[in-house]
Amino acid sequence: MQETEYSIVVRRVRQIYVVLVVAGTIGFAAQGNRRNAMSFLAGAAISGVSFWLLKRLVDDLGTALEGRKPRGVTMVLHAFRLLLLGGATFAILRVYGASPNSLCVGLLVPVVSITLEALYEWIYARA
Protein backbone atom coordinates (compact mmCIF):
# COMPACT_ATOMS: atom_id res chain seq x y z
CA MET A 1 0.00 0.00 0.00
CA GLN A 2 1.37 3.38 -1.04
CA GLU A 3 1.82 5.88 1.77
CA THR A 4 0.29 9.30 1.22
CA GLU A 5 2.23 12.48 1.82
CA TYR A 6 -0.02 13.17 4.82
CA SER A 7 0.81 9.85 6.48
CA ILE A 8 4.54 10.36 5.87
CA VAL A 9 4.42 13.81 7.49
CA VAL A 10 2.42 12.50 10.47
CA ARG A 11 4.87 9.62 10.90
CA ARG A 12 7.82 12.03 10.87
CA VAL A 13 6.10 14.30 13.41
CA ARG A 14 5.58 11.28 15.69
CA GLN A 15 9.23 10.29 15.35
CA ILE A 16 10.42 13.80 16.18
CA TYR A 17 7.96 13.87 19.10
CA VAL A 18 9.38 10.63 20.56
CA VAL A 19 12.96 11.87 20.22
CA LEU A 20 12.08 15.17 21.93
CA VAL A 21 10.23 13.41 24.77
CA VAL A 22 13.14 11.05 25.42
CA ALA A 23 15.70 13.87 25.21
CA GLY A 24 13.63 16.18 27.42
CA THR A 25 13.04 13.51 30.04
CA ILE A 26 16.74 12.63 30.13
CA GLY A 27 17.64 16.33 30.26
CA PHE A 28 15.34 17.05 33.20
CA ALA A 29 16.44 13.87 34.98
CA ALA A 30 20.11 14.78 34.46
CA GLN A 31 19.50 17.95 36.45
CA GLY A 32 18.81 15.66 39.40
CA ASN A 33 15.19 16.67 39.85
CA ARG A 34 12.81 13.76 39.30
CA ARG A 35 9.77 15.96 39.88
CA ASN A 36 10.68 18.12 36.88
CA ALA A 37 11.33 15.05 34.72
CA MET A 38 7.98 13.51 35.66
CA SER A 39 6.18 16.83 35.16
CA PHE A 40 7.70 17.18 31.70
CA LEU A 41 6.73 13.61 30.88
CA ALA A 42 3.15 14.23 32.09
CA GLY A 43 2.88 17.38 29.98
CA ALA A 44 4.26 15.57 26.95
CA ALA A 45 1.77 12.73 27.50
CA ILE A 46 -1.18 15.13 27.71
CA SER A 47 -0.12 17.00 24.60
CA GLY A 48 0.58 13.71 22.80
CA VAL A 49 -2.96 12.55 23.50
CA SER A 50 -4.23 15.94 22.32
CA PHE A 51 -2.26 15.62 19.07
CA TRP A 52 -3.56 12.08 18.55
CA LEU A 53 -7.16 13.25 19.11
CA LEU A 54 -6.65 16.12 16.66
CA LYS A 55 -5.34 13.65 14.07
CA ARG A 56 -8.41 11.49 14.65
CA LEU A 57 -10.61 14.57 14.20
CA VAL A 58 -8.96 15.29 10.85
CA ASP A 59 -9.37 11.65 9.82
CA ASP A 60 -13.04 11.69 10.88
CA LEU A 61 -13.64 14.90 8.91
CA GLY A 62 -12.06 13.21 5.89
CA THR A 63 -14.40 10.26 6.40
CA ALA A 64 -17.38 12.61 6.58
CA LEU A 65 -16.29 14.35 3.38
CA GLU A 66 -16.18 10.98 1.63
CA GLY A 67 -19.83 10.49 2.51
CA ARG A 68 -19.39 7.99 5.34
CA LYS A 69 -20.81 8.79 8.74
CA PRO A 70 -18.37 9.07 11.67
CA ARG A 71 -19.24 7.31 14.91
CA GLY A 72 -21.28 9.31 17.41
CA VAL A 73 -18.99 8.47 20.33
CA THR A 74 -16.05 9.90 18.42
CA MET A 75 -17.79 13.19 17.86
CA VAL A 76 -18.62 13.49 21.57
CA LEU A 77 -14.98 12.80 22.39
CA HIS A 78 -13.88 15.55 20.00
CA ALA A 79 -16.35 17.96 21.56
CA PHE A 80 -15.02 17.36 25.08
CA ARG A 81 -11.33 16.96 24.16
CA LEU A 82 -10.12 20.22 25.69
CA LEU A 83 -12.24 19.75 28.80
CA LEU A 84 -10.82 16.26 29.37
CA LEU A 85 -7.24 17.33 28.77
CA GLY A 86 -7.66 20.46 30.88
CA GLY A 87 -9.02 18.33 33.71
CA ALA A 88 -6.05 15.99 33.45
CA THR A 89 -3.65 18.94 33.54
CA PHE A 90 -5.40 20.40 36.58
CA ALA A 91 -5.28 17.06 38.39
CA ILE A 92 -1.59 16.60 37.65
CA LEU A 93 -0.80 20.09 38.92
CA ARG A 94 -3.02 20.10 42.02
CA VAL A 95 -3.21 16.48 43.11
CA TYR A 96 0.31 15.32 42.28
CA GLY A 97 2.08 18.66 42.77
CA ALA A 98 3.79 18.72 39.41
CA SER A 99 6.17 21.51 38.45
CA PRO A 100 4.16 24.00 36.33
CA ASN A 101 7.19 25.10 34.29
CA SER A 102 8.23 21.57 33.36
CA LEU A 103 4.62 20.62 32.62
CA CYS A 104 4.27 23.60 30.25
CA VAL A 105 7.49 22.65 28.46
CA GLY A 106 6.08 19.13 28.01
CA LEU A 107 2.82 20.55 26.66
CA LEU A 108 4.78 22.30 23.90
CA VAL A 109 6.55 19.19 22.58
CA PRO A 110 4.07 18.56 19.71
CA VAL A 111 4.30 22.22 18.67
CA VAL A 112 8.08 21.91 18.44
CA SER A 113 7.73 18.59 16.59
CA ILE A 114 5.41 20.11 14.01
CA THR A 115 7.65 23.17 13.64
CA LEU A 116 10.73 21.01 13.08
CA GLU A 117 8.80 18.93 10.53
CA ALA A 118 7.73 22.12 8.73
CA LEU A 119 11.35 23.31 8.65
CA TYR A 120 12.42 19.91 7.32
CA GLU A 121 9.80 20.11 4.56
CA TRP A 122 10.78 23.68 3.76
CA ILE A 123 14.48 22.87 3.47
CA TYR A 124 14.24 19.44 1.79
CA ALA A 125 11.00 19.85 -0.19
CA ARG A 126 11.06 18.32 -3.62
CA ALA A 127 10.08 20.61 -6.46
N, C-alpha and C positions, 0 to 999 in steps of 0.2 A: 504494500500500500504506500503510495506516494505521500510524503509529508507536505502539508501546506506551509506557506511562509509564516502564517499565524502560529501554527504549532511549533515551528522551529524557534520563533522569537520567544514564545512562552517557555519552551524548554530551556533556552539560554538564560532567561530571567530567573527561572527556578535554580539553575546551576549557580548563577552569580549569588542568588539569595543564600543558598546553602554555604557557599564559601564565606560570605560575609558573616553569617551567623556563627560558623565555627571560629573564624578569626576574631570576631568580637567577643565571643565567650572566652576564648583563650586569652585575649588581651585583658579583659576585665579580671579574669582569674589570676593572671600573672601579676596584677597589682596587689594581690594578696587579700582581696575583699570578695568573699564568696557571695555576699548579699548583692553587690553590684553585678556580678556575673549572672546570678539567678534572675535578678530584675531585668537585665538585658535580654536574657533568654525568654523570660515571660513576655516581654514586649514584642520580641521577634515572633514568638508563637502566635500572639494575638493578631499581629499584622499579617502574618502568613495565612492565618485562617481567613482574615478579611480579604486578602488578595485572591485566595482560592474561591471564596464566595462571589467575588466580583467576576472572576473568570467564568464561574457557573452561570452568573446572571447574563453575561455576554453570550455564552453558549445557548442558554434558554431563549434569549431574544432572537438568536439566529434560527433556532428551531421554530419559534413563532412566525418568523418571516417566511419560512419554508412552508407554512400552512399547517404544521403539526401543533397540537395543543400541549403546552408545558404542564407539568403536574401542579396541582393546587398547593400541595405542601411546600413545594419549592418556592412558589411565589410568596407565600406567607413568610418563609425564611428570609427571602430577599427584603421583604418589607420591614422586618424586625432585626436585620443584620446589625445596624449601628447600635441599637438598643442592647442587644445581646453582648456585643463586643465592648460597649461602654460599661456594662454591668460587670463583665469579667475584669476589665481594667480597674474599676473601682474596688472590687473585691481584692484584687492582688495588692493594691495600694493600701487599703484600710485594714483588711483582715491579716494579711501576711507581712505588712510593713515593708514593702518593697521600696527601693530607692527610686524616687520619681525621675531623677535625671537619667539613670541607666535605663529605666523603663521607656522613657521617651526616645532615647537613642535606638532601642530595640524596635520601637514602633515605626521608625523611619527606614528600616532595612529594605523593605520592598521599594520604597521611593528611590533609594540609592541604586538598587538592582535595576530598576527600570531606566534610570538615568544613564547608568553605565551601558546598558544594552542599547539605548538610543545613540550614545556616543560611538559604540562599536558599529552600529549600522551606518552612522553618518560617515565614519572614517573608512570603513571597508565595504560600503555599499557597491553593488555591481550596477554598472550603467545599463 
